[in-house]
C-alpha cells in the first residue's frame, strides 16, 4: 500500500529514528516517538537533572529550509512562551539542534483528546460539559489577554487529563498557527501570505475563510461551534466539499441545537448565547471571552436553577427529571415522592377514622376532638393493608420498571443496544447493574477483559452487531500495542481474530500485510 486509504497521503517507510536514545542539549534523554504531523515529530523524553517527563516537538528536517514553516514553528514557541495558565500547555524550553532543526520542550500530557471522547460517546450531557467549557473559556480568555489568538480551536486541540483528583482537567494545546498582537496596538504578526486560509474548516470563522484579519472574536466563533458539537454530537454546518462548507459558514445562519437534536433539551438562553457567538459579522459577537462565558453561564443556569443557599439543582419547567438530574438525584427524588405519598395516605386514613368516630354516640357531651388520639386503634385491618400497599406501590413500581429495563437491554436487538447506550449516558447510576459492561471495560482500557466477555457471548451466538464491532476494535488496539513492542507475530495472531466485512476487517488485512513485511526484514 503506497497511499493512506483515509487521507490519501503518500506513505513512507520509517526506519530507526536517529534521535531516539540520544540526549538533546545534554539535558533531555529522548526515549520514543509519540506522534508525527505535517510540521514535525513529537518525542517523549526525560529531563535528566530533575527526572521530569517532557514532550519535545522537533521540526522535520525537510522543512528547515522552508521559511513559512520555520516562522510558524517559531511563532508557536513565541505564543506559548507568553502564556502561563493551568489550562494551557506549558513550554519549558526552546532551541535549535546542531542540524538546524528547531525544537520546543513542553508538558507531556497523559490524557485524551476531546475528539476521541466525542468519537466514542457522540456527545456530552450538559452536566459534564459545563465544567469543561468553563476551563476552555478561561484558557482562551487568558491567551487573549496576553495578545495571543489561537486560530485553531477544535476537539483535537482540547486534551483532558487527570490532575490530582480532578479527572476532567482541560489543557488547550497547539498554538502552531496562532497570531500575536504586538503590544497594545492592533498590528498582527504575519506568518501566512495575505489571503491564505489557516485553521480547521469545520470550526473556522467566516473571516478566516475569507482571509481577513482575525482577533479574539474568531476564537469565540470557533469555540461556539465546538460547544455545539460537544452538546449535540453534530456540527452546525456540514457539506460534501470545502466550497460548500465555506459557503455555509460565511452566509447561512446556524441551526438551533434543538432542531439538530430534538431528543435533547436545551434552554433558549443557551441557544441564544451560541447564536450570538456564531454571528457572521465579527462586530455582532461577544466582545471578549469573559462576555461569552457570562452568556453561556446564564444559559446553563436556566437549565439548572441553583439556589444561593447551595440547596442544589431544582427542576425547571421543561423536560423530565431523568433529563435534568443525575442518578443520585433521581434516587433522592423517588424517595421524596414515596415519603410524600405515604404522608398523604396516612392523612386520608386519619380523616376517615375521625369521620367514623364522629358517628358514635357521645352521651357525655365531650368534644370529639378530645378522643382523636385514640382513633388509631379503631382503624380496621383492611384499611391498614390498603394504606401499606399504597405507600409501597411507588417503590415496587420503580423497582419493577428498573428490572424490566435491565432485562430488555440484555437483548441483542438494535433497539436494546440503542437503549443501553442511552441509559448509560442519561442514568450513570444504572451502570452498576452491569449495562454494557464490555463497552465500559473498553473505555477503561481493560481490553483483555472486554475480549473475554465478548468472546463468551460470541461462542453462545448472542453477540450483537455493535458488540461485534467493539470486539474487532479491541483486537485492533491489542495488536497495535504488540506492534509497538515489535511483537509482530503476536500482533498478526490478534488481527486474525478480526471478523466480518467493513472498515475494521480491511484495516486488519492491511496491518497483517505490513507486519509480515516487518517480519521478513
Backbone torsions as a table, in degrees:
resi	resn	phi	psi	omega
1	UNK	NA	120.5	-177.0
2	UNK	-98.7	-22.1	-176.5
3	UNK	-125.9	137.2	178.7
4	UNK	-64.8	126.0	-178.0
5	UNK	-70.6	-15.1	-177.1
6	UNK	-85.2	-46.9	-175.7
7	UNK	-127.2	8.6	174.9
8	UNK	62.4	24.5	176.3
9	UNK	-85.6	138.5	179.6
10	UNK	-65.4	130.0	-178.4
11	UNK	-86.1	145.4	177.3
12	UNK	-125.0	150.0	178.2
13	UNK	-80.2	127.4	-178.4
14	UNK	-97.6	122.9	173.9
15	UNK	-92.0	-162.6	176.8
16	UNK	-70.2	128.6	-179.3
17	UNK	-71.7	124.3	-176.3
18	UNK	-66.6	-18.8	-178.3
19	UNK	-81.3	-26.3	-176.9
20	UNK	-65.1	128.9	-178.6
21	UNK	95.2	-15.2	179.0
22	UNK	-86.8	162.3	177.1
23	UNK	-109.8	116.7	-177.0
24	UNK	-81.6	125.1	178.4
25	UNK	53.2	31.1	179.2
26	UNK	58.1	22.8	-177.7
27	UNK	-132.3	-36.4	-171.4
28	UNK	-115.2	114.0	178.3
29	UNK	-83.8	112.4	-177.3
30	UNK	-81.9	126.5	-172.3
31	UNK	-108.2	-41.3	-175.4
32	UNK	-162.5	169.1	177.2
33	UNK	-92.5	128.5	175.9
34	UNK	-88.0	-42.0	-179.5
35	UNK	-174.0	166.2	179.2
36	UNK	-130.7	141.2	178.2
37	UNK	-129.3	-169.8	-177.5
38	UNK	-67.3	-33.1	-175.9
39	UNK	-94.3	-31.8	-175.9
40	UNK	-169.1	-174.0	178.2
41	UNK	-115.0	150.1	178.7
42	UNK	-115.0	129.2	-176.7
43	UNK	-116.2	150.0	169.9
44	UNK	-90.2	132.8	-177.6
45	UNK	-144.3	168.7	177.5
46	UNK	-123.6	128.2	174.1
47	UNK	-77.7	103.8	-164.4
48	UNK	-62.4	-35.0	-174.5
49	UNK	-63.5	-42.8	-176.2
50	UNK	-111.9	-2.0	177.2
51	UNK	72.3	22.2	-178.5
52	UNK	-87.5	134.0	175.7
53	UNK	-80.2	133.7	-178.2
54	UNK	-135.8	167.4	172.5
55	UNK	-112.2	136.2	-179.4
56	UNK	-120.6	121.0	177.7
57	UNK	-99.4	124.9	-176.7
58	UNK	-121.0	131.4	178.4
59	UNK	-67.6	140.8	178.0
60	UNK	-59.1	146.0	-178.3
61	UNK	-62.2	-35.0	-176.7
62	UNK	-74.1	-7.6	179.0
63	UNK	-102.9	0.7	-178.2
64	UNK	-61.3	-33.6	-179.4
65	UNK	-91.4	2.8	178.9
66	UNK	-91.2	108.5	-175.7
67	UNK	-60.9	-40.6	179.8
68	UNK	-63.0	-43.5	-179.6
69	UNK	-65.3	-41.4	178.7
70	UNK	-62.9	-43.9	-179.7
71	UNK	-63.7	-40.5	-179.6
72	UNK	-65.6	-39.3	179.3
73	UNK	-66.0	-44.6	176.8
74	UNK	-62.3	-36.9	-179.7
75	UNK	-63.7	-39.7	178.5
76	UNK	-61.8	-43.7	179.0
77	UNK	-64.1	-42.2	-178.5
78	UNK	-66.6	-41.8	179.8
79	UNK	-65.7	-45.9	-178.5
80	UNK	-66.1	-33.9	-178.8
81	UNK	-68.0	-21.3	178.5
82	UNK	-76.7	-18.9	-168.3
83	UNK	-107.3	138.8	176.4
84	UNK	-144.1	83.4	-175.6
85	UNK	-136.3	141.9	-176.9
86	UNK	-61.2	-20.1	-179.1
87	UNK	-105.9	16.1	175.8
88	UNK	-123.9	137.4	-179.2
89	UNK	-56.5	136.9	-174.5
90	UNK	-92.0	133.6	174.5
91	UNK	-98.2	125.4	-178.5
92	UNK	-98.5	-34.9	-172.3
93	UNK	-156.3	161.7	179.9
94	UNK	-154.4	141.6	179.4
95	UNK	-172.1	-169.7	-179.4
96	UNK	-128.5	132.5	179.7
97	UNK	-76.8	169.5	-177.6
98	UNK	-61.3	-28.3	179.5
99	UNK	-84.0	3.3	178.8
100	UNK	92.6	1.2	180.0
101	UNK	-83.7	124.0	175.6
102	UNK	-75.5	154.5	179.3
103	UNK	-141.5	156.8	176.8
104	UNK	-129.0	133.1	176.8
105	UNK	-104.6	122.6	-173.0
106	UNK	-132.9	178.0	170.6
107	UNK	-54.5	142.4	168.8
108	UNK	-95.1	103.1	-176.4
109	UNK	-83.8	129.4	176.6
110	UNK	-113.1	73.8	-175.4
111	UNK	-144.6	-164.4	-177.4
112	UNK	-126.4	133.5	178.5
113	UNK	-69.4	146.9	178.2
114	UNK	-57.4	-34.0	179.7
115	UNK	-61.1	-38.0	178.9
116	UNK	-67.6	-40.5	-179.6
117	UNK	-64.6	-43.9	179.9
118	UNK	-67.9	-32.1	177.6
119	UNK	-65.3	-37.4	-177.4
120	UNK	-83.4	-36.8	-172.3
121	UNK	-108.3	-9.4	-179.8
122	UNK	76.8	-56.5	179.2
123	UNK	-150.1	167.6	178.8
124	UNK	-111.4	134.8	173.3
125	UNK	-60.4	152.9	-175.3
126	UNK	-55.7	-38.8	-177.4
127	UNK	-61.8	-35.7	179.4
128	UNK	-81.1	-32.9	-174.2
129	UNK	-75.4	-32.9	-173.2
130	UNK	-55.7	-52.4	-179.3
131	UNK	-63.2	-31.4	178.6
132	UNK	-69.2	-44.0	179.7
133	UNK	-62.0	-40.6	179.5
134	UNK	-60.6	-43.5	-179.3
135	UNK	-65.7	-38.8	178.0
136	UNK	-64.2	-43.2	178.7
137	UNK	-61.6	-41.6	179.7
138	UNK	-63.3	-42.5	-178.7
139	UNK	-65.0	-50.2	-178.6
140	UNK	-67.9	-35.6	177.2
141	UNK	-61.8	-39.8	177.9
142	UNK	-67.3	-40.5	177.8
143	UNK	-60.8	-43.2	179.8
144	UNK	-62.9	-38.6	179.9
145	UNK	-66.6	-23.4	176.2
146	UNK	-96.1	12.4	174.5
147	UNK	80.6	20.8	-178.2
148	UNK	-115.0	124.8	175.2
149	UNK	-106.8	123.6	-172.4
150	UNK	-66.7	-50.9	177.9
151	UNK	72.5	1.2	178.8
152	UNK	-144.9	50.9	179.0
153	UNK	-75.6	118.0	-178.8
154	UNK	-160.3	167.0	-177.1
155	UNK	-58.4	-34.2	-179.8
156	UNK	-62.8	-26.8	-176.3
157	UNK	-99.2	12.8	173.0
158	UNK	-116.4	113.5	-177.4
159	UNK	-111.9	134.8	177.0
160	UNK	-107.7	123.4	179.9
161	UNK	-131.3	162.1	176.8
162	UNK	-82.4	130.7	176.4
163	UNK	-140.9	113.1	-172.7
164	UNK	60.2	-126.3	-178.9
165	UNK	-95.8	-1.0	-177.8
166	UNK	-92.2	111.7	-178.1
167	UNK	-87.9	1.4	-178.6
168	UNK	-123.3	56.1	-177.8
169	UNK	-96.7	119.6	-175.0
170	UNK	-85.5	139.5	168.7
171	UNK	-130.1	121.8	175.3
172	UNK	-88.9	127.7	-173.4
173	UNK	-124.2	173.2	170.8
174	UNK	62.1	82.8	173.5
175	UNK	-98.4	35.3	-174.3
176	UNK	-65.0	-27.3	178.9
177	UNK	-119.0	23.8	-179.4
178	UNK	-66.2	155.8	172.2
179	UNK	-115.6	145.5	-177.2
180	UNK	-115.5	128.9	175.4
181	UNK	-84.5	124.1	-176.8
182	UNK	-78.3	118.4	175.3
183	UNK	57.4	-131.1	-177.8
184	UNK	-104.6	-4.1	-178.2
185	UNK	-87.0	-176.1	-175.1
186	UNK	-105.8	15.4	179.3
187	UNK	-79.0	127.0	-178.0
188	UNK	-102.5	142.1	174.7
189	UNK	-68.6	125.4	-177.7
190	UNK	-96.7	125.6	173.2
191	UNK	-108.4	-45.6	-177.5
192	UNK	-85.9	160.0	176.7
193	UNK	-69.8	153.3	-179.2
194	UNK	-57.3	130.1	178.3
195	UNK	84.3	-0.8	179.7
196	UNK	-79.0	134.8	-177.5
197	UNK	-87.7	128.7	178.2
198	UNK	-128.7	140.9	178.6
199	UNK	129.0	-173.5	177.8
200	UNK	-103.9	117.2	-168.2
201	UNK	-50.9	-39.8	-175.6
202	UNK	-64.4	-19.3	-174.5
203	UNK	-120.1	5.2	-174.6
204	UNK	-78.6	146.6	177.0
205	UNK	-77.6	160.9	179.1
206	UNK	-57.0	-39.0	-178.6
207	UNK	-68.2	-28.5	175.5
208	UNK	-68.8	-43.2	178.0
209	UNK	-60.6	-36.0	-176.5
210	UNK	-86.5	-0.3	178.2
211	UNK	72.9	19.6	178.9
212	UNK	-83.7	170.5	176.4
213	UNK	-65.4	146.7	-179.0
214	UNK	-122.1	155.6	173.8
215	UNK	-140.1	-162.3	-175.1
216	UNK	-58.6	-28.4	-177.8
217	UNK	-69.3	-19.4	173.3
218	UNK	-69.2	-40.6	175.3
219	UNK	-63.7	-36.0	179.2
220	UNK	-62.7	-42.6	177.1
221	UNK	-60.2	-49.4	-177.8
222	UNK	-62.8	-39.7	178.9
223	UNK	-65.8	-36.8	177.7
224	UNK	-62.1	-40.0	176.9
225	UNK	-63.3	-42.5	179.2
226	UNK	-63.2	-43.5	179.5
227	UNK	-63.1	-41.8	176.6
228	UNK	-54.6	-45.4	-178.9
229	UNK	-69.8	-39.4	179.9
230	UNK	-60.3	-40.7	-173.4
231	UNK	-86.6	-21.4	-176.7
232	UNK	-116.8	-20.4	-173.5
233	UNK	77.6	8.8	-179.9
234	UNK	-130.9	152.0	172.3
235	UNK	-87.1	145.9	-179.6
236	UNK	-66.0	-30.8	-179.7
237	UNK	-125.1	127.3	177.4
238	UNK	-136.7	137.8	-179.5
239	UNK	-146.9	165.5	-178.0
240	UNK	-78.4	-22.9	-179.0
241	UNK	-143.4	172.2	-175.9
242	UNK	-65.5	-37.5	-179.3
243	UNK	-63.7	-44.3	178.6
244	UNK	-64.2	-40.0	178.9
245	UNK	-64.9	-42.2	178.5
246	UNK	-61.1	-42.2	-179.8
247	UNK	-62.0	-40.3	179.5
248	UNK	-64.6	-45.4	-179.0
249	UNK	-65.4	-36.0	-175.4
250	UNK	-80.7	-33.0	-169.4
251	UNK	-117.4	-35.0	-169.9
252	UNK	-90.2	145.1	175.5
253	UNK	-75.5	136.5	-179.1
254	UNK	-67.2	145.3	177.2
255	UNK	-72.1	161.5	175.1
256	UNK	-75.9	153.3	178.1
257	UNK	-64.5	-35.1	-180.0
258	UNK	-64.2	-34.0	178.7
259	UNK	-70.7	-37.7	-179.8
260	UNK	-73.4	-39.7	179.5
261	UNK	-128.3	78.5	-179.7
262	UNK	-63.9	-14.8	179.6
263	UNK	-81.2	-8.2	-179.5
264	UNK	-111.8	160.5	-176.1
265	UNK	-111.9	123.6	179.0
266	UNK	-129.7	132.2	179.5
267	UNK	-70.2	146.4	179.8
268	UNK	-57.6	-33.2	-179.6
269	UNK	-63.5	-36.8	178.4
270	UNK	-70.9	-41.6	176.6
271	UNK	-57.9	-42.7	-178.6
272	UNK	-65.3	-39.1	-179.9
273	UNK	-63.5	-42.6	179.8
274	UNK	-70.3	-37.8	177.5
275	UNK	-63.0	-40.4	177.5
276	UNK	-62.1	-42.7	-178.0
277	UNK	-70.7	-26.2	-179.3
278	UNK	-99.5	25.6	175.9
279	UNK	-62.5	137.6	-178.9
280	UNK	-65.1	-34.1	179.8
281	UNK	-86.9	122.9	-177.3
282	UNK	-59.3	-30.3	179.3
283	UNK	-71.8	-17.3	-178.2
284	UNK	-89.9	2.8	-179.9
285	UNK	-97.4	169.3	174.3
286	UNK	-56.5	143.9	-174.8
287	UNK	-71.7	-26.2	-177.2
288	UNK	-148.4	167.0	178.4
289	UNK	-65.7	-33.1	177.2
290	UNK	-62.6	-42.6	178.4
291	UNK	-63.8	-40.4	179.2
292	UNK	-63.2	-42.9	179.9
293	UNK	-63.4	-39.2	179.0
294	UNK	-60.8	-40.2	177.4
295	UNK	-67.1	-41.4	177.8
296	UNK	-63.5	-42.6	-178.5
297	UNK	-61.5	-39.6	176.8
298	UNK	-62.3	-38.3	177.6
299	UNK	-67.4	-40.8	178.1
300	UNK	-65.3	-40.4	-179.2
301	UNK	-65.0	-30.2	178.7
302	UNK	-67.5	-27.9	178.3
303	UNK	-79.2	-42.3	-179.9
304	UNK	-124.5	101.7	178.7
305	UNK	-74.3	110.8	-178.1
306	UNK	-105.3	121.5	-177.4
307	UNK	-73.1	152.2	-179.9
308	UNK	-66.7	-22.4	-179.9
309	UNK	-79.0	-5.1	178.5
310	UNK	81.4	24.7	-177.6
311	UNK	-71.0	-14.0	178.1
312	UNK	103.6	-179.5	-175.3
313	UNK	-70.9	141.7	176.0
314	UNK	-114.5	152.9	-179.5
315	UNK	-69.5	133.9	172.8
316	UNK	-86.1	178.2	-175.0
317	UNK	-71.4	-22.3	-176.3
318	UNK	-108.1	153.3	174.4
319	UNK	87.0	167.1	178.9
320	UNK	-95.9	161.6	178.7
321	UNK	-57.3	-36.8	-178.7
322	UNK	-64.0	-29.4	-179.2
323	UNK	-78.8	-22.7	-171.4
324	UNK	-109.5	-19.7	-175.0
325	UNK	-118.0	157.1	175.6
326	UNK	-79.0	175.6	-179.7
327	UNK	-59.9	-42.0	-179.9
328	UNK	-63.8	-41.7	179.3
329	UNK	-63.0	-38.1	-179.3
330	UNK	-64.8	-41.9	178.1
331	UNK	-60.4	-44.0	179.2
332	UNK	-64.3	-38.5	179.5
333	UNK	-64.4	-43.1	178.8
334	UNK	-62.6	-43.3	179.3
335	UNK	-61.6	-41.9	179.6
336	UNK	-63.8	-40.1	179.3
337	UNK	-66.2	-39.0	178.4
338	UNK	-63.4	-44.6	179.6
339	UNK	-61.9	-43.4	179.5
340	UNK	-63.3	-40.5	179.6
341	UNK	-65.5	-40.2	178.7
342	UNK	-61.9	-43.3	179.4
343	UNK	-63.4	-39.1	179.5
344	UNK	-64.4	-42.9	179.1
345	UNK	-63.5	-43.0	179.8
346	UNK	-62.3	-42.3	178.4
347	UNK	-61.6	-40.4	179.1
348	UNK	-63.8	-41.3	179.3
349	UNK	-64.9	-43.3	178.2
350	UNK	-61.4	-39.9	179.1
351	UNK	-63.6	-43.0	177.5
352	UNK	-63.5	-40.5	-178.8
353	UNK	-64.5	-43.2	179.9
354	UNK	-63.9	-38.0	178.1
355	UNK	-65.5	-35.8	179.1
356	UNK	-67.8	-44.7	-179.1
357	UNK	-64.3	-34.0	-177.7
358	UNK	-65.1	-16.8	-179.2
359	UNK	-88.7	-9.2	179.9
360	UNK	-76.6	144.7	178.0
361	UNK	-60.4	142.3	-177.0
362	UNK	-131.8	73.1	-175.1
363	UNK	-65.3	-27.5	-177.5
364	UNK	-70.3	-18.4	179.0
365	UNK	78.0	8.3	178.4
366	UNK	-72.0	153.1	177.8
367	UNK	-65.2	137.4	-177.3
368	UNK	-63.8	-26.1	-178.8
369	UNK	-65.1	-22.5	178.5
370	UNK	-71.1	-18.4	-179.8
371	UNK	-98.9	0.6	-177.0
372	UNK	-57.9	-39.1	-178.8
373	UNK	-59.5	-20.8	-177.3
374	UNK	-94.5	4.4	-176.0
375	UNK	-71.9	-22.3	-179.9
376	UNK	-60.9	-38.1	-177.0
377	UNK	-68.0	-19.8	-177.0
378	UNK	-93.1	2.6	180.0
379	UNK	-75.1	124.3	-179.1
380	UNK	-66.5	159.4	-175.5
381	UNK	-63.1	-36.2	-178.0
382	UNK	-68.2	-30.5	176.3
383	UNK	-68.0	-38.6	177.3
384	UNK	-63.8	-41.5	-179.7
385	UNK	-63.1	-42.1	178.2
386	UNK	-63.3	-43.2	179.6
387	UNK	-62.6	-41.5	179.1
388	UNK	-65.9	-41.1	179.5
389	UNK	-63.7	-41.5	-179.6
390	UNK	-67.8	-35.8	-178.3
391	UNK	-72.2	-31.4	-177.9
392	UNK	-94.1	-11.5	-176.1
393	UNK	-58.2	-44.4	179.3
394	UNK	-59.0	-40.1	-179.6
395	UNK	-66.5	-44.8	179.8
396	UNK	-62.7	-42.3	179.6
397	UNK	-62.5	-44.3	179.5
398	UNK	-62.4	-43.5	179.5
399	UNK	-63.8	-42.0	179.3
400	UNK	-64.2	-40.6	179.7
401	UNK	-63.8	-43.6	179.8
402	UNK	-63.9	-42.4	178.6
403	UNK	-64.0	-39.9	177.9
404	UNK	-63.4	-42.4	177.7
405	UNK	-63.5	-42.9	179.6
406	UNK	-61.0	-44.6	180.0
407	UNK	-62.9	-44.2	-177.4
408	UNK	-64.5	-40.4	-175.7
409	UNK	-73.4	-6.8	175.4
410	UNK	-82.6	-5.4	-179.9
411	UNK	-72.5	173.8	-176.2
412	UNK	-104.0	1.2	-177.8
413	UNK	-72.3	159.9	178.4
414	UNK	-63.9	-35.5	178.6
415	UNK	-64.1	-42.9	179.0
416	UNK	-64.2	-40.7	179.3
417	UNK	-64.1	-43.1	179.7
418	UNK	-64.9	-42.0	179.0
419	UNK	-65.6	-36.6	178.8
420	UNK	-61.9	-43.9	178.4
421	UNK	-66.9	-38.6	179.9
422	UNK	-64.8	-43.8	179.0
423	UNK	-65.1	-37.3	-179.7
424	UNK	-63.2	-36.5	-179.7
425	UNK	-78.7	-44.8	-173.1
426	UNK	-79.8	-36.9	-176.5
427	UNK	-125.2	81.4	-176.4
428	UNK	-56.8	-30.2	-175.6
429	UNK	-68.4	-19.6	178.5
430	UNK	-72.0	-12.6	178.6
431	UNK	-62.8	-20.6	178.0
432	UNK	-66.5	-21.7	179.3
433	UNK	-77.7	-5.5	177.7
434	UNK	96.3	17.1	179.7
435	UNK	-63.5	130.7	175.0
436	UNK	49.2	52.5	-176.6
437	UNK	-62.8	-42.8	178.5
438	UNK	-59.2	-39.4	178.9
439	UNK	-63.6	-38.7	177.6
440	UNK	-64.5	-42.7	178.6
441	UNK	-63.7	-38.6	178.5
442	UNK	-63.2	-44.8	-179.8
443	UNK	-64.3	-31.9	-179.8
444	UNK	-83.1	-1.5	179.2
445	UNK	83.1	8.8	180.0
446	UNK	-93.5	70.9	-170.0
447	UNK	-68.1	-40.8	-177.2
448	UNK	-62.9	-39.8	178.8
449	UNK	-66.4	-40.6	178.1
450	UNK	-62.3	-41.6	178.7
451	UNK	-61.6	-41.8	-178.8
452	UNK	-60.8	-45.7	179.8
453	UNK	-65.4	-43.4	-177.6
454	UNK	-68.6	-35.9	178.5
455	UNK	-67.1	-33.8	176.9
456	UNK	-64.0	-43.5	178.0
457	UNK	-65.9	-37.1	179.7
458	UNK	-64.4	-38.6	-179.0
459	UNK	-65.9	-29.4	179.3
460	UNK	-91.6	0.2	178.7
461	UNK	76.3	19.3	-177.8
462	UNK	-107.9	17.8	-177.0
463	UNK	-83.9	118.7	178.9
464	UNK	-78.6	169.5	-179.1
465	UNK	-63.7	-45.1	176.8
466	UNK	-60.2	-36.7	178.8
467	UNK	-70.5	-34.1	176.2
468	UNK	-63.4	-42.2	176.8
469	UNK	-63.5	-39.7	179.3
470	UNK	-64.5	-39.7	178.2
471	UNK	-62.8	-43.3	177.5
472	UNK	-61.4	-41.0	178.5
473	UNK	-63.3	-38.7	177.8
474	UNK	-60.9	-45.9	-179.7
475	UNK	-64.3	-38.6	178.2
476	UNK	-63.8	-42.9	179.1
477	UNK	-65.8	-43.6	-179.9
478	UNK	-64.1	-39.8	178.9
479	UNK	-66.2	-35.9	177.9
480	UNK	-62.6	-40.2	177.9
481	UNK	-63.8	-40.5	178.6
482	UNK	-67.5	-37.7	179.9
483	UNK	-65.0	-36.4	177.4
484	UNK	-61.5	-31.5	177.4
485	UNK	-85.7	1.8	-177.6
486	UNK	66.9	22.5	173.8
487	UNK	-89.6	71.4	-171.6
488	UNK	-67.6	-32.3	178.2
489	UNK	-63.7	-45.0	178.5
490	UNK	-64.0	-37.9	179.4
491	UNK	-64.0	-42.2	179.4
492	UNK	-64.5	-40.5	-180.0
493	UNK	-62.5	-38.4	178.3
494	UNK	-68.8	-41.0	-179.2
495	UNK	-66.2	-25.6	179.5
496	UNK	-65.5	-18.7	180.0
497	UNK	-82.0	-12.7	180.0
498	UNK	-69.0	123.9	-173.6
499	UNK	-121.2	174.0	177.2
500	UNK	86.4	-174.2	177.7
501	UNK	-123.7	133.1	-179.1
502	UNK	153.7	-162.1	-175.8
503	UNK	-63.2	-44.8	-177.4
504	UNK	-62.7	-43.2	-179.6
505	UNK	-64.3	-42.8	179.3
506	UNK	-63.4	-41.6	179.8
507	UNK	-65.5	-38.7	179.6
508	UNK	-64.0	-43.4	179.9
509	UNK	-63.1	-40.6	179.6
510	UNK	-64.9	-40.8	-179.5
511	UNK	-68.7	-36.7	178.0
512	UNK	-60.2	-44.8	178.2
513	UNK	-61.2	-41.6	-178.5
514	UNK	-65.2	-44.3	-177.8
515	UNK	-69.9	-31.6	176.9
516	UNK	-65.6	-36.9	176.2
517	UNK	-64.7	-37.2	177.7
518	UNK	-62.4	-40.0	178.9
519	UNK	-67.0	-37.5	179.9
520	UNK	-64.2	-30.6	178.9
521	UNK	-70.9	NA	NA
